[in-house]
């Protein structure tokens, strides 16, 4: 067996269930590329899957124990080998994106087919910066599509300083919306620097009691509900949720009456989205936001920081 190092877990639990272990290095199939991973991110998704919290993650990822031993939804790295049928990438290409439907990027090597959300890395970005692009960017695009964002639309982004939020602010401005970001005191300047037209400090003001009505409200952190946010919605306004059991129940009830004012971001990953993000980076309209970087050996510390819910943008894991 040719070995590589990877972050693994064999049971659900706190960050200390994670460890670094020698595992088998993947070998690319004819239609695959082998990527030497240089950086990934630790996302809220990673912390949820690791702990199986909320409980429904056990239904998706294994009821008794994790079926995904290695977490990590996005990466940046270099193509080390290509399959015999691959013509789009060459050995030595610097690439970034998401190689699979879910996880596996917290490892030294990853195999993926060329049809996945993988693209050549913009020259202006480091591997660490490139790793911080796709997860938040793809989720932001999904929520903006659900919000049917368009020029002149009044859009509020609740949780505008997180991975999804910092991406959504920039992308909404690209699409021509009037953007109001909601964040904490320490992140007001960051959100404003990303192009938000207005920024609300939630520690000082409740966006639902301002008397302003928005065409769409995106909850980028899963911390509010349609029931609460509807006070800030225009009569035909849309609330886009990313989490929350109450929102799921409300969504199901509203579907019975064919009402579509509550929607969920799909979290889809596509080649078209990674190319869109790459183009916006190269044109100067989009930049990834990094809060902290941790080496692979400190992955448990990275998880503890992320699940504290105070990060701005992304937390990057560098892969030795």
WOVENWO-V436055 format. One record per pair of residues at least 12 apart in sequence whose ideal C-beta (glycine too) atoms are under 8 Angstrom apart, sorted by the first residue. I is the first residue (numbers start at 1). GAP is how many residues later the second one is. D is the distance in Angstrom with one decimal. If there is no record, write none. Layout:
# WOVENWO-V436055
i-><I	I>
gap-><GAP	GAP>
d-><D	D>
This chain:
# WOVENWO-V436055
i-><1	1	2	2	3	3	3	3	4	4	4	4	4	4	4	5	5	5	5	5	5	5	5	6	6	6	6	6	6	6	6	7	7	7	7	7	7	7	7	7	8	8	8	8	8	9	9	9	9	10	10	10	11	11	12	12	12	12	12	12	13	13	14	15	15	15	15	15	15	15	16	17	18	18	18	18	20	20	20	23	23	23	25	25	26	26	26	27	28	28	28	28	28	29	29	29	30	30	30	30	31	31	31	31	31	32	32	32	32	32	32	32	33	33	33	33	33	33	33	33	33	33	33	33	34	34	34	34	34	34	34	35	35	35	35	35	35	35	35	35	35	35	35	36	36	36	36	36	36	37	37	37	37	37	37	37	37	37	38	38	38	38	38	38	38	38	38	39	39	39	39	39	39	39	39	39	39	39	40	40	40	40	40	40	40	40	40	40	40	41	41	41	41	41	41	41	41	41	41	41	42	42	42	42	42	42	42	42	42	42	43	43	43	43	43	43	43	44	44	44	44	45	45	46	46	46	46	46	46	46	47	47	47	49	49	49	49	49	50	50	50	51	52	54	68	68	68	70	70	70	70	70	71	71	71	71	72	72	72	72	72	72	73	73	73	73	73	74	74	74	74	74	74	74	74	74	75	75	75	75	75	75	75	76	76	76	76	76	76	76	76	76	76	77	77	77	77	77	77	78	78	78	78	79	79	79	79	79	80	86	88	89	89	89	93	94	94	94	94	95	95	95	95	96	96	96	96	96	96	96	96	96	96	97	97	97	97	97	97	98	98	98	98	98	98	98	98	99	99	99	99	99	100	100	101	106	106	106	106	107	108	108	115	116	116	117	117	117	117	117	117	117	118	118	119	119	119	119	120	122	122	122	124	124	125	125	128	128	128	128	129	129	130	131	131	132	132	132	132	132	132	132	133	133	133	133	134	134	134	134	135	135	136	136	136	136	136	136	136	136	136	137	137	137	137	137	138	138	138	138	138	138	138	139	139	139	139	139	139	140	140	140	140	140	140	141	141	141	141	141	142	142	142	142	143	143	143	143	143	143	143	144	144	144	144	144	146	146	146	146	146	146	147	147	147	147	147	147	148	148	149	149	149	149	150	150	150	151	151	151	152	152	152	153	153	153	153	153	154	154	154	154	154	154	154	154	154	155	155	155	155	155	155	155	155	155	155	156	156	156	156	156	156	156	156	156	156	157	157	157	157	157	157	157	157	157	158	158	158	158	158	158	158	158	158	158	159	159	159	159	159	159	159	160	160	160	160	160	160	160	160	160	161	161	161	161	161	161	161	161	162	162	162	162	162	163	163	163	163	164	164	164	165	165	165	165	165	166	166	166	166	166	166	167	168	168	169	169	169	169	169	170	170	170	170	170	170	171	171	173	173	173	174	174	174	178	179	179	179	179	180	180	180	180	180	180	180	180	181	181	181	181	181	182	182	182	182	183	183	183	183	184	184	184	184	185	185	185	186	187	188	190	190	190	194	207	208	208	208	208	209	210	212	213	213	213	213	214	214	214	214	215	215	215	215	216	216	216	216	216	217	217	217	217	217	217	217	218	218	219	219	219	219	219	219	220	221	221	221	222	222	222	222	224	225	225	225	225	225	226	226	226	226	226	226	226	227	227	230	233	236	237	238	238	238	238	239	239	239	240	240	240	241	241	241	241	242	242	247	247	250	251	251	288	288	289	289	289	290	290	290	290	291	291	291	291	291	292	292	292	292	293	293	293	293	294	294	294	294	295	295	295	296	296	296	296	297	299	302	302>
gap-><23	24	22	23	19	20	21	22	18	19	20	21	103	104	105	15	16	17	18	102	103	291	315	14	15	17	63	64	100	101	102	12	13	63	64	65	99	100	289	292	12	13	15	61	62	41	57	60	62	55	56	59	54	55	38	39	40	46	53	54	37	38	37	35	284	285	286	288	289	292	284	33	32	281	282	285	276	277	279	46	47	84	83	84	83	84	85	84	53	54	55	58	83	54	82	84	53	54	55	56	52	54	55	82	83	50	51	54	79	80	81	82	46	48	49	50	53	56	62	78	79	80	81	85	45	46	47	48	75	76	77	40	42	43	44	45	60	64	74	75	76	77	83	41	42	43	44	72	73	38	39	40	68	70	71	72	73	282	37	38	39	40	89	90	93	280	281	36	37	38	88	89	91	92	277	278	279	280	32	33	34	35	36	65	66	91	276	277	279	31	32	33	90	91	94	122	273	274	275	276	29	30	252	257	260	261	264	273	274	275	30	31	92	120	263	271	272	118	119	262	263	28	90	25	26	27	57	60	257	260	256	259	260	12	17	19	22	54	16	21	253	256	14	191	34	35	36	33	34	35	36	37	32	33	34	35	31	32	33	34	35	245	25	29	30	32	62	22	23	24	31	57	58	59	60	61	21	22	23	24	30	35	56	18	19	20	45	49	51	52	53	54	55	17	18	19	33	50	242	14	15	16	17	12	13	14	15	16	29	28	26	25	29	31	27	26	27	33	36	23	24	25	26	22	23	25	29	31	34	35	37	38	178	19	20	21	22	37	177	18	19	20	36	37	40	171	176	12	13	17	18	19	12	16	168	190	193	211	213	212	211	212	156	153	155	17	21	152	153	154	156	157	153	156	152	155	156	159	158	156	159	160	157	158	156	163	162	165	188	190	159	161	158	183	185	31	156	157	158	181	182	184	144	148	153	155	135	139	140	143	28	179	26	27	28	29	30	31	152	177	178	30	34	136	140	149	129	130	131	132	135	136	139	24	25	28	103	126	128	24	25	27	28	31	80	26	30	132	135	136	123	124	125	126	21	25	75	77	97	99	122	24	27	28	31	74	92	94	117	118	119	120	68	69	71	91	93	116	68	90	23	26	28	67	25	26	27	24	25	26	24	25	26	23	24	25	62	63	23	24	26	58	59	60	61	62	80	17	22	23	24	25	59	60	61	62	63	23	24	25	26	51	58	60	61	62	76	12	15	22	23	24	25	39	61	63	24	49	59	60	61	62	63	65	66	71	23	24	60	61	62	63	64	21	22	23	27	31	34	36	39	60	20	22	23	26	29	30	151	152	58	59	149	150	151	126	148	150	151	56	57	78	16	18	26	55	56	24	25	28	123	146	147	119	50	52	12	22	25	26	27	24	25	110	115	116	117	109	115	21	22	23	106	111	112	19	16	17	18	19	16	17	18	19	20	27	32	34	13	15	17	18	19	17	18	20	25	16	17	18	19	17	18	19	126	16	18	19	126	125	13	99	122	123	95	25	20	21	23	24	22	22	20	19	20	21	24	18	19	20	23	19	21	22	23	17	21	22	23	24	12	15	16	20	21	22	23	22	24	20	21	22	23	24	25	22	21	22	88	19	20	21	22	20	16	19	21	22	25	13	15	21	24	25	35	36	19	23	31	28	25	24	22	23	24	25	22	23	24	23	24	25	21	22	23	24	22	23	15	17	12	12	13	25	26	23	24	25	23	24	25	26	20	21	22	23	24	13	19	23	24	22	23	24	25	21	22	23	24	22	23	25	21	22	23	24	23	18	13	15>
d-><5.1	7.8	7.1	4.5	4.3	6.8	6.7	6.1	7.2	6.3	7.6	4.2	6.3	4.2	5.0	5.7	7.4	6.3	7.7	7.2	5.2	7.3	7.1	7.1	6.4	4.8	7.8	5.0	6.5	3.5	6.8	7.3	5.8	6.0	6.8	7.5	4.0	7.0	6.6	5.0	7.6	4.9	6.7	4.5	5.7	6.3	5.8	6.2	7.6	6.4	7.3	6.8	5.7	7.3	7.0	5.9	4.1	7.6	7.2	6.4	7.5	6.5	7.0	7.2	7.8	3.9	7.5	3.9	5.2	7.9	5.7	6.8	6.9	5.3	5.2	6.8	6.5	6.5	7.6	7.9	7.7	7.2	7.6	5.4	5.9	7.0	4.1	7.3	5.5	6.8	4.6	8.0	5.0	5.6	7.3	7.9	4.2	4.6	4.3	7.7	5.5	4.9	6.5	5.3	6.9	8.0	4.8	7.2	4.8	6.2	5.4	7.6	5.2	7.1	5.1	6.9	5.9	5.2	7.9	7.1	6.3	8.0	6.3	7.7	7.1	4.9	4.1	7.5	6.0	7.6	5.4	6.7	4.6	7.0	6.1	6.8	6.3	6.8	6.7	5.0	7.5	6.7	7.9	5.0	4.9	7.8	4.6	6.8	6.0	5.0	7.7	4.4	6.2	6.3	6.0	6.5	5.8	4.6	7.8	5.7	4.5	6.9	3.9	7.8	7.6	7.2	6.0	6.9	5.1	7.4	4.7	4.7	7.4	3.8	5.5	6.7	5.3	6.3	4.4	7.9	6.2	4.9	7.8	4.2	5.6	5.5	7.3	4.9	6.5	7.4	7.3	5.7	5.7	5.8	6.0	7.5	5.0	6.2	5.6	6.5	7.9	7.7	7.4	7.0	4.3	6.0	5.2	4.8	7.8	5.4	6.0	8.0	5.5	6.3	7.0	7.7	7.9	7.9	7.6	6.4	7.5	6.0	7.6	4.4	6.6	7.1	7.6	8.0	6.9	7.3	5.5	5.4	4.4	5.6	7.2	6.7	6.1	6.8	7.8	6.3	6.5	7.9	7.7	7.2	6.4	4.6	7.0	6.5	5.1	7.7	5.4	5.4	5.0	7.7	7.7	5.3	5.8	6.2	3.1	3.7	7.3	7.2	5.9	6.8	5.9	6.4	5.1	7.6	6.7	4.9	6.1	6.0	8.0	7.5	4.5	4.5	6.8	7.2	7.5	6.5	4.3	6.4	5.8	7.5	7.1	4.0	6.0	7.9	4.3	7.4	7.9	3.7	4.1	7.5	6.5	7.8	7.7	6.7	7.7	6.4	6.9	5.6	7.2	5.6	6.4	4.4	8.0	6.1	7.1	5.8	5.0	6.3	8.0	7.9	5.9	6.6	4.1	7.4	7.8	5.4	6.6	5.9	5.8	7.4	6.6	4.7	7.7	7.9	3.9	6.5	6.2	6.6	7.6	7.1	4.6	4.1	5.6	5.1	4.6	6.8	4.6	7.5	5.2	6.9	7.1	4.8	7.6	7.6	3.4	5.4	7.9	6.1	6.3	6.7	7.1	7.3	6.7	6.2	7.4	7.3	5.9	7.6	6.6	7.4	7.1	6.5	7.1	4.5	5.8	5.6	6.4	4.5	7.6	6.8	7.5	4.6	5.7	5.2	7.6	5.8	4.8	5.4	7.1	7.3	6.7	7.4	6.7	6.0	4.9	6.5	5.1	6.7	7.5	7.9	5.7	7.7	3.9	7.1	5.3	6.9	3.9	5.7	5.7	7.1	8.0	4.9	7.7	7.9	6.0	6.7	6.3	7.7	7.5	3.5	5.0	7.9	6.7	4.2	7.8	7.5	6.4	4.6	7.3	7.1	4.6	7.5	7.2	7.1	5.5	7.6	5.1	7.6	7.8	7.7	4.6	7.3	7.3	5.9	5.7	5.3	7.8	3.7	3.9	5.3	7.7	8.0	6.3	5.4	7.3	8.0	4.1	4.9	5.8	6.0	7.1	6.3	4.8	7.1	4.8	6.8	4.0	6.3	5.9	6.0	6.7	7.4	7.2	4.7	4.2	7.0	5.7	7.6	7.8	3.7	5.9	5.6	5.1	7.7	7.3	6.9	5.8	4.9	5.2	6.9	6.8	6.8	7.2	7.1	3.1	7.2	6.5	7.4	6.8	7.7	4.6	6.8	4.7	6.6	7.5	5.1	7.5	7.9	7.5	4.8	5.0	7.8	7.6	5.4	4.4	6.8	5.5	7.1	6.4	6.6	5.1	7.8	7.0	7.9	4.6	7.8	6.6	6.3	4.5	7.4	4.7	7.2	6.7	5.9	7.1	6.5	7.2	5.2	6.7	7.9	5.0	5.6	4.7	7.0	6.4	6.7	4.8	6.2	6.9	7.1	5.6	7.4	6.8	7.2	6.6	3.9	3.1	7.9	6.3	3.2	5.9	4.9	7.7	4.7	7.9	6.6	7.4	6.6	7.6	4.3	7.1	3.7	5.8	5.6	4.8	7.2	5.8	5.5	6.8	7.5	7.2	7.9	7.7	6.0	5.0	4.3	7.5	6.9	7.1	7.4	7.7	3.9	7.0	7.4	7.5	5.9	4.4	7.3	4.8	7.7	6.1	5.9	5.6	6.2	4.5	6.1	5.2	5.3	6.0	7.8	6.9	5.1	7.3	7.6	7.1	7.9	4.2	7.8	6.3	5.3	7.3	5.2	6.9	4.9	5.4	7.6	6.7	6.6	4.3	7.3	6.4	7.5	7.8	7.1	7.8	4.1	7.3	4.9	7.1	7.8	4.7	5.3	5.4	6.6	7.6	7.1	6.9	6.8	6.5	6.0	7.9	5.2	5.5	7.5	7.9	5.3	5.6	7.1	5.8	7.9	7.6	5.7	6.0	6.3	4.4	4.7	7.3	7.2	6.7	6.5	6.4	4.4	6.8	5.7	6.2	6.4	5.9	5.5	7.9	5.4	7.3	7.9	6.1	4.7	7.5	6.5	4.8	6.1	6.2	7.0	7.7	5.1	7.1	4.6	7.9	7.2	6.9	5.4	5.9	7.7	7.7	6.4	7.3	7.8	7.5	7.2	4.9	2.6	5.4	7.9	7.7	6.0	5.0	5.7	7.2	4.5	6.8	5.9	5.3	7.9	7.4	4.5	7.0	6.7	7.6	7.3	7.5	6.9	7.6	5.6	7.7	6.1	6.3	5.2	7.3	5.2	7.1	6.0	6.5	7.3	5.4	7.7	7.1	5.4	6.6	7.6	5.8	7.7	6.7	7.0	6.5	6.4	2.8	6.4	5.7	5.4	7.7	5.6	4.6	4.7	5.2	6.5	5.7	6.4	7.2	5.3	7.4	7.5	4.4	7.7	6.0	6.9	7.3	5.7	7.2	7.7	5.3	6.5	6.1	6.5	5.3	5.2	7.4	6.1	5.5	5.8>
